[in-house]
Amino acid sequence: MFVTTTHGVAKSSSTNSTESSSTKNEDQHHHLDDNDNHNHNHHDGRSAHLTLLGSFLVFYASFGLMSSFGFFQDFYAREFLVHTPESRIAFIGTLQMALTNLMAAVSGALCDRYGVKYLFLCSGLGTMLSLLMLSFVAPAQFWLVFLIHGVLMGLSISFGVQPALTVVAQRFTQHRALAMGLVSTGSALGGIGFPLVFGHLLPKVGFAVALRLAALKVAVCYAIALCISISRPGGRFEAKNSACLIDFRGFLDPRYAVLCVGTWFAILGLWLPAYYIKTYADNVYPGNNISKYFLCIINGCSIVGAVLTGLLADRLGHLTLLWPATLISSLLTLFLWLLSRNLTTLALFACTYGLAASSVTTLPPAIISQITPSGQLGARTGAFYSVIAVSSLIGTPIGAQLAILT
């Protein structure tokens, strides 16, 4: 926010109003300075790093489940929802992602005003309840799976993911990209851990018990995060100047608008490999023993990519890395995946795609935090994700339908 003053000769009749306006602007300027000092004072320290750990655990237990949907996609199509078209099954995962993004504006603004405690509590209870309810659903009940796994879980996760990013952005300034990159590794690690655990438990205890054990793990992660996360709710000045929960004024800034449009198109195809690489490998190379690890390979390499992206972005610049990484991930999908002739090439694609595509999810929140006024970070970031929710909803089903037609 910039404070402007008018210079020139003023008549005595306007002197009082000018001085009053100047005093008001100076008070506002000092308030923003105080906020900046507050952020800098809380940049390092034990509480900041504990908050980072708490956000990591929330991402593991929430976004990690969404990153694991490739496993559910394959299981539903193969055993649980056998007579349901794969494009409809994919819509469960994309709806979950879209709702998480769509509600980000509300959850981010609530985090700005009230902090993360109540939001983490609601998110954890809702996610755990979703897994428990899903464990009681009988096979072939598509609409129940759709409502629980897609709608309820998507809404529940939305109140954990965005606040987890916002509170870390509030706490870290100098190494913000690295901090947010470390948080995002939680989703990748969850995308490894949940499929491996499910794959190990399914033959032994069945789908229902595996889901209940996953609910227990989610509860533990959220409980720890609630105990160690400390946020800075917005003050009186910020609340007075935040007229609505959803703040779309950021689109008046060309930098914000261009970032939103570019990310919208990038998200259209971002999740296609994670959802379909195993199914593709099983169809093209039937009887192979390694396709079940491809999703874990993508998520594992995205951990390395997110950390490297955070380290390099703080030194080279966020946009300097974002656009080439997005271009590389799209070229890898077009050529290395679609033109692959063996499983080795597919495994190479999984590694390189995980490294490159992690930037698309890691860097935009850090860029937004650089161009957003104090006290509006959650609302602006949430508005950004609310817009790209449309692309996350339609991208993967469109890809599935194109695969059927070709």
ABEGO torsion letter per residue (X at the ends): XBBBBBBEBBBAAAAAAAAAAAAAAAAAAAAAAAAAAAAAAAABEAAAAAAAAAAAAAAAAAAAAAAAAAAAAAAAAAAABAABBAAAAAAAAAAAAAAAAAAAAAAAAAAAAAEAAAAAAAAAAAAAAAAAAAAABBBGBAAAAAAAAAAAAAAAAAAAAAAAAAAAAAABAAAAAAAAAAAAAAAAAAAAAAAAAAAAAAAAAEAAAAAAAAAAAAAAAAAAAAAABBBBBBBAAAAAABABABBAAAAABAAAAAAAAAAAAAAAAAAAAAAAAAAAAAAABBGBAAAAAAAAAAAAAAAAAAAAAAAAAAAAEAAAAAAAAAAAAAAAAAAAAAABABAAAAAAAAAAAAAAAAAAAAAAAAAAAAABBBGAAAAAAAAAAAAAAAAAAAAAAAAAAAAAAX
